[in-house]
């Protein structure tokens, strides 16, 4: 009986420590070869607000995603990144259909998870999602998942 009580108390102790850091995403960085073309895509197609780099150093373009979360584009002309759909940036919007219309109006291709052009994936949890690539070939998922 005491051993069972000890195990239960140990479990609750571990569980209370599991989320004690209160993490939030600060930023994500992408290495790009063509900084201006890629930055224009994030500004004009994804409509992210560009923010200044604190040092105003060349080779960087920073964007605000939401709240304080940022996307940093870093120019490196000698680094080649392997890109795969499983490694992607995911943005969520309650206006997925409006965004899809925006992509169509700007002749930007998108696809579902399996790769069918112009299609939308319906996940088992009811979330709808599409995938597109930026000018560097990085994958971006756009979905309509709700965040509370």
N, C-alpha and C positions, 0 to 999 in steps of 0.2 A: 504494500500500500504506500509506504514512504517513497519507494522507488518511483512509482507512478506519479505521485504528487511532485517529486523532484523533476521528472521529465516534463510534466505539464508546466511547471513554473519556468523551467529552462526554455521551453518553446515560446511562452509568452514574453520572456525576456528578450529572446532573439527577434521575435516579431516586432517588438517595440523599438528595436534598434535598426530595423531594416530601412526605414525611410527618415531617419533622423537628420539627414544632411540638407533636406529641402532644396534639392538641386533645381535649377532652371537652366535652359540652354542659353549660353551667352552668345556664342557665334559658331559658325561652321566656315571653313576655308576651302577654297578650290584653287588649284594651280591651273593657270591658263596661259596659253601661248599668244593669243590675240586679245589683249586686255580690253581695248575699246569696243570691238565688235561684240564680245561676250558681255561686257558691262551694259551696252546699249540694249541687248536682249533682256537682261534682268530689269532694266529701267522701263523699257517700252512695252515688252510683251508680258512680263510678270508684274509690271507696275510697282516695283519696289522703289522706295525712296532712297536716293543716294545720300550718304552722309560723309562728311569730310574725314579723312584719315588724320589722326591727332598730330602727326608730324608733317603732314602734307608731303610725304615722301613719294617719289615717283614709283610706279610699278604696283600700286595698290588702288583698288576701288572698293569701297565699303557700302553696304546697303542695309537699311533697317527692314527687318521682316515683320516683327510685331513686338510691342512693348520695348524691351531692350535687346531682344534677340537680333543678331546681325548675320549677314553673309559677307565674307571677305573674299574678294578675288585678288589673287597674287600672281603677278606676271613672272614667269620663268620660261625662257626660250630654250633651255637645254634639258628640261625635265619632260619626259613623256609619261603620261598617266594612262594606265589600262582602265577602261571604263566598262562597266557591266550593269545591266538593269537592276540587279539585286543590290547594288551600292548606289543609293539615290538620295536626293534631297526630297523631302515630302512636305508639301504645303497643303493646308486644308482651307476650304472656303464653303460657306453655306450657299454660294452662288455658282455651283459647278456648271450649270447649263449656260449661264451668262458668260462664264470664262471660256467654255467650249465655243460659243458663238464668236467671242473675241479672237480665239485662235484661228477659226475658219476665215474670219474677215481679214486676218493678217497672213493667210496662207501658211500657217504653222501646222505641220503634221503632228498627230498624236495617235496613240494606239492603246489597246487594252494590255493586260499583263501577258497573255500569250503572244501578242504581236500583231493582232488584226488591226489594220489601219482604220482610223476613224471610229473605233469601237470603244465602249466603256465596259469595265469589269464591275460586276456586282459581287462583292465579297459576301461570305456566309453570314456576316454580322449586319448586312444591309448597307454597308458603306459602298458608294460608287467611286471609282477611281479611273484615272487616265494616266498615261506616261508620255512624256515628250523629251526631246533632247535639246540642250543649249548648243550654241555654235561650236563649242569645244567637244561635244559628244557626251557630256555628262547627262545622266538621266534625272528627270524630275517627275515625281508623282504628284498629281493634284487630286485631292479627294474631298468628300463632303462629310468627313467624320466630325462629330460634335465634340467640343472641348468645354469642360465645365470649370 
